[in-house]
């Protein structure tokens, strides 16, 4: 009697054929994602001296203003950002934009170092006219990020290194398979949707028919034949990694499709990638304006955010916008979230304070879309978990294809002719 077509059989067929259709693309996407997970760690390991700040015992860092002035003059550009790590042995990251030809309002010659040396605060290490302390818009093109020793002001190099081009290619492979024109992006996007379905149907297929057999799906029977081991690797490892893989696929779609990103924003009640469009608040000159230095703004931010962490100062390019300072915790388990303070550049007053912990849950989740996809949402700890999950995801198309081939061989009728017995001959 022919067996009825069950829901489990339906899920099995969906899982099988979608897996076969997208297997090669998913293998490439997952492999490239695995390689990219520890990009920053690999780059720092290749050039460790560039990321370390050597200094004599009891040495103190240069003031932010002196550093900005020195670098602006030496690199012939406009300092637009300054990153101060919590770890005092690490180099600062300084964003420098090239000056526009003919100068301009945002261009700075900087007085910070001179005034710091004379101990007479006359400016903020930036332009000679009053107001502003670094041009976000004073240069053309994308700023270059330099690694700088904060104790000496020596430029140790840029964030580009021997592995930069390699990881750039890996990212292009991950995002659009090195295929230009949007076709590759579409293929990866559709494959990611398929991957989401595979993760969900895989969980259904993993679920035991009888609850008493649930332990079988949690271990690999290493003393079995290779076919059983391969099946267990696919089944068991897929179960252990399904939650992280589901998060990766659901967040990854935000880069693939505008309709998905907009739909997710509506569902969550908060805009995905909102930070890309946010601009600093306006900060217009007033009668009570005082000539503040970068160090004053850093001190003010540390007062508002009284904890140890990494600081990033975004320096405005003119005297009409606020100083934006973000602060985030550092460490092995550090959450990839930051608090933000916007300060009036003319009097140092807080114009806006955004504390991550005070945001509604939906806004917190949406603001963490990128780290949730990249794996650094909880620092190095989560990157290790994501690396293992990506490694498993890379293996799933391989083990799944082997399972399919083995089933085909099992169903294929034997071509050997039946052996004729003596009784049959006699008959």
C-alpha positions in Angstrom: 0.0 0.0 0.0 1.4 3.4 -1.0 2.3 5.7 2.0 0.5 9.0 2.3 2.4 12.2 1.6 3.0 13.7 5.1 4.1 17.1 6.2 7.4 15.7 7.3 8.0 14.3 3.8 7.0 17.8 2.4 9.6 19.5 4.6 12.1 16.9 3.6 11.6 17.6 -0.1 11.7 21.4 0.4 14.9 21.0 2.4 16.4 18.7 -0.2 15.7 20.5 -3.4 16.3 24.0 -2.1 19.5 22.8 -0.6 20.6 21.3 -4.0 19.6 24.5 -5.9 21.5 26.9 -3.6 24.3 24.6 -2.3 27.2 26.1 -4.3 26.3 29.7 -3.6 25.7 29.1 0.1 29.0 27.3 0.3 30.9 30.3 -1.1 28.9 32.8 1.0 29.4 30.9 4.2 33.1 30.2 3.6 33.8 33.9 2.8 31.8 34.9 5.9 33.9 32.4 8.0 37.1 33.9 6.7 35.9 37.5 7.3 34.9 36.9 10.9 38.4 37.6 12.4 39.5 40.2 9.8 40.6 42.9 12.3 42.4 40.3 14.5 44.3 38.9 11.5 45.3 42.4 10.3 46.5 43.3 13.8 48.4 40.1 14.0 50.2 40.8 10.7 51.3 44.2 11.8 51.3 44.3 15.6 53.6 47.3 15.9 51.2 49.5 14.0 48.5 49.0 16.6 50.6 49.3 19.7 51.6 52.6 21.4 55.0 52.2 23.0 55.9 54.7 25.7 58.3 55.2 28.5 57.2 54.5 32.1 54.8 57.1 33.5 54.4 58.8 30.1 51.3 60.8 29.5 49.5 61.1 26.2 49.6 64.3 24.2 46.5 66.4 24.6 43.9 65.8 21.9 44.4 69.4 20.7 48.2 69.0 20.4 47.7 65.8 18.5 45.2 67.2 16.1 47.4 70.2 15.4 50.5 68.1 14.8 48.8 65.6 12.5 46.9 68.2 10.6 50.2 70.0 9.8 52.3 66.9 9.2 49.7 65.1 7.0 48.5 68.3 5.3 44.9 67.5 6.0 41.9 68.1 8.2 41.5 65.9 11.2 37.8 64.8 11.3 37.8 62.2 14.0 39.8 60.9 16.9 39.4 57.5 18.5 40.8 57.1 22.0 40.9 53.5 23.2 40.4 52.4 26.8 43.6 50.3 26.7 46.5 52.8 27.2 48.9 50.5 25.2 46.9 50.8 22.0 47.4 53.4 19.3 44.8 56.1 18.6 42.9 56.1 15.3 42.7 59.4 13.6 40.6 60.3 10.6 42.2 62.8 8.2 40.6 64.2 5.2 42.5 65.9 2.4 42.2 69.7 2.3 40.2 71.1 -0.6 42.3 73.1 -3.1 42.2 76.8 -2.3 41.4 76.2 1.3 37.9 76.8 2.6 36.0 77.6 5.7 36.5 74.2 7.2 40.3 74.2 6.7 42.4 74.3 9.9 45.9 75.4 10.5 45.3 74.6 14.2 46.5 76.3 17.3 46.0 73.5 19.7 49.6 72.4 20.0 50.9 76.0 20.2 48.5 77.0 22.9 49.0 73.7 24.8 52.8 74.3 24.7 52.2 77.9 26.0 49.5 76.7 28.4 47.2 79.4 27.1 44.1 77.9 25.6 43.3 79.9 22.5 41.6 77.4 20.4 40.7 73.7 19.8 43.5 72.6 17.5 41.7 73.7 14.4 41.0 76.6 12.2 42.3 80.1 12.9 38.9 81.7 13.0 36.9 81.3 16.2 34.5 78.4 16.3 34.7 74.8 15.2 37.4 72.4 16.1 38.0 70.2 13.1 36.4 69.8 9.7 34.2 66.9 9.0 33.4 68.5 5.7 36.6 70.4 5.1 38.3 67.8 2.9 37.3 66.0 -0.2 36.8 62.3 -0.5 36.7 59.7 2.2 39.0 60.3 5.2 42.1 58.1 5.7 42.4 56.5 9.1 45.9 56.7 10.6 47.3 54.8 13.5 49.0 57.2 15.8 51.2 56.9 19.0 49.4 59.2 21.4 52.6 59.7 23.5 54.8 60.9 20.7 52.3 61.8 17.9 54.2 59.5 15.5 52.2 58.1 12.7 52.5 54.3 12.8 50.7 53.7 9.5 47.1 53.5 8.2 44.4 50.9 8.7 45.3 49.5 5.3 47.8 46.7 5.3 49.0 43.6 3.5 45.6 41.8 4.0 43.4 44.8 3.1 42.9 43.9 -0.6 42.4 40.2 0.3 39.6 40.9 2.8 38.1 43.4 0.4 37.8 40.7 -2.2 36.4 38.3 0.4 33.7 40.9 1.3 32.8 41.4 -2.4 32.6 37.6 -2.7 30.4 37.4 0.3 28.1 40.3 -0.8 27.8 39.8 -4.6 30.0 36.9 -5.6 32.3 39.3 -7.4 29.6 39.8 -10.0 29.0 43.5 -10.8 25.7 45.2 -11.8 23.4 43.9 -9.0 23.1 40.4 -10.4 25.4 38.9 -7.8 23.7 40.8 -5.0 20.4 39.4 -6.2 21.7 35.9 -6.3 23.1 36.1 -2.8 19.9 37.7 -1.5 17.7 34.9 -3.0 20.1 32.3 -1.7 20.0 33.9 1.8 16.2 33.6 1.7 16.6 29.9 0.8 19.1 29.5 3.6 16.6 30.9 6.1 14.0 28.3 4.9 16.7 25.5 5.1 17.5 26.4 8.7 13.8 26.3 9.7 13.0 23.1 7.7 16.2 21.6 9.1 15.0 22.1 12.6 11.7 20.4 11.8 13.5 17.4 10.3 15.9 17.2 13.3 12.9 17.1 15.7 12.5 13.4 16.7 9.3 11.6 15.9 9.4 10.2 19.4 10.5 12.4 22.3 12.3 9.5 23.9 14.7 9.5 20.9 15.7 13.2 21.2 19.2 12.4 22.6 20.1 10.8 19.3 20.0 14.2 17.6 22.5 15.7 20.0 25.6 13.6 19.3 27.7 12.2 16.5 28.1 8.4 16.5 31.8 8.3 15.8 32.1 4.5 15.8 29.6 4.1 12.9 30.4 4.0 9.2 31.2 7.1 7.3 27.7 7.5 5.9 26.2 7.6 9.4 28.9 10.0 10.7 28.2 12.3 7.7 24.5 12.2 8.5 25.1 13.0 12.2 27.5 15.8 11.3 24.8 17.4 9.1 22.0 16.8 11.5 23.6 17.4 14.9 25.9 20.4 14.0 23.0 21.9 12.1 20.9 21.8 15.2 23.6 23.3 17.5 24.2 26.2 15.1 20.7 26.9 13.9 19.9 29.9 16.1 23.1 31.8 15.1 22.6 30.8 11.4 19.0 32.1 11.6 20.2 35.4 13.0 22.9 35.7 10.3 20.4 35.1 7.5 17.7 37.4 8.8 20.1 40.2 9.4 22.0 39.6 6.2 18.9 40.3 4.1 19.0 43.9 5.3 21.9 44.4 2.8 20.3 42.5 0.0 16.8 44.0 -0.4 15.4 47.4 0.2 11.9 46.0 0.6 13.1 43.7 3.3 14.9 46.4 5.2 11.9 48.8 5.0 9.6 46.0 6.0 11.7 45.0 9.0 11.8 48.7 10.1 8.0 48.8 10.1 7.7 45.5 12.0 10.3 46.6 14.6 9.0 50.1 14.9 12.5 51.5 14.4 14.5 52.3 11.2 17.2 49.9 10.3 20.6 51.7 9.5 19.1 54.9 10.8 22.6 56.0 11.9 23.7 56.3 8.3 21.4 59.3 7.7 21.8 61.0 11.1 23.6 64.3 11.2 24.9 66.3 14.1 22.6 68.8 15.7 23.2 72.4 14.9 25.4 74.5 17.2 25.2 78.2 16.3 27.5 80.8 17.8 26.0 82.7 20.7 26.8 85.6 23.0 28.0 83.3 25.7 30.4 81.4 23.5 33.7 80.4 25.1 36.8 79.1 23.4 36.8 75.4 24.4 39.4 72.8 23.5 38.9 69.2 22.5 40.1 68.1 25.9 37.2 70.0 27.4 34.7 68.2 25.3 36.3 64.8 26.1 36.2 65.7 29.8 32.5 66.7 29.6 31.6 63.5 27.8 33.4 61.4 30.5 31.4 63.3 33.1 28.1 62.5 31.4 29.2 58.9 30.7 31.2 58.0 33.8 32.6 54.6 32.9 35.8 53.2 31.3 35.5 52.7 27.6 36.5 53.6 24.1 35.9 57.1 22.9 35.3 58.5 19.4 35.2 62.2 18.8 33.7 63.4 15.5 35.1 66.9 14.9 32.8 69.3 13.0 34.0 71.1 10.0 32.5 74.5 10.8 31.0 76.4 13.7 27.4 75.4 13.0 27.3 71.8 14.2 27.7 70.0 17.5 30.6 67.9 18.7 29.6 64.3 18.6 31.2 61.9 21.1 30.4 58.2 21.3 31.6 55.9 24.0 31.5 52.1 24.2 32.7 49.5 26.6 35.7 47.4 25.8 36.6 43.8 26.7 36.2 40.1 25.8 32.4 40.2 26.4 31.8 43.8 25.6 28.4 44.6 23.9 28.8 46.3 20.5 26.7 49.3 21.5 27.6 52.9 22.2 26.2 55.8 24.1 26.3 59.2 22.3 26.6 62.7 23.5 26.2 65.8 21.3 27.8 68.9 22.8 27.4 72.6 21.8 30.8 73.5 20.4 30.5 77.1 21.6 29.8 76.5 25.3 30.2 72.8 25.9 26.6 72.2 27.0 25.0 68.8 26.2 22.5 69.2 23.4 21.5 65.5 23.4 22.4 62.4 25.3 21.5 59.0 23.9 22.1 56.1 26.4 21.8 52.7 24.7 20.5 51.0 27.9 17.6 53.5 28.1 16.3 52.8 24.6 13.3 50.6 24.0 14.1 46.9 23.2 13.0 47.3 19.6 15.4 50.2 19.0 18.2 48.3 20.8 17.8 45.3 18.5 17.6 47.4 15.3 20.7 49.4 16.2 22.6 46.1 16.6 21.7 44.7 13.2 25.3 45.0 11.9 27.1 43.5 14.9 24.5 40.8 15.0 25.3 39.9 11.4 29.1 40.2 11.7 29.3 38.4 15.0 31.0 41.0 17.2 27.8 41.8 19.1 29.4 40.5 22.3 33.0 41.1 21.5 35.5 38.4 20.9 33.3 35.9 22.7 30.5 36.1 20.2 33.0 36.2 17.3 34.3 32.8 18.3 30.8 31.4 18.4 30.0 32.9 15.0 33.2 31.6 13.5 32.3 28.1 14.6 28.7 28.5 13.4 29.9 29.8 10.0 32.3 26.9 9.7 29.4 24.5 10.3 27.3 26.4 7.8 30.1 26.0 5.2 30.0 22.2 5.8 26.3 21.8 5.6 26.0 22.0 1.7 28.8 19.4 1.5 27.4 16.9 4.1 23.9 17.5 2.7 24.9 16.7 -0.8 26.6 13.5 0.3 23.4 12.4 2.1 21.5 13.0 -1.1 23.9 11.0 -3.2 23.9 8.1 -0.7 20.1 8.0 -0.8 20.1 8.0 -4.6 22.5 5.0 -4.6 20.3 3.2 -2.1 17.3 3.6 -4.4 19.1 2.7 -7.6 18.3 -0.9 -8.6 21.2 -3.2 -9.0 22.4 -4.0 -12.5 23.8 -7.4 -11.6 22.0 -10.3 -13.1 20.4 -12.7 -10.6 22.6 -15.7 -9.8 21.1 -18.9 -11.3 20.9 -21.8 -8.9 21.3 -25.5 -9.6 17.7 -26.1 -8.8 16.5 -23.5 -11.4 18.7 -25.2 -14.0 17.3 -28.6 -13.2 13.8 -27.3 -13.3 
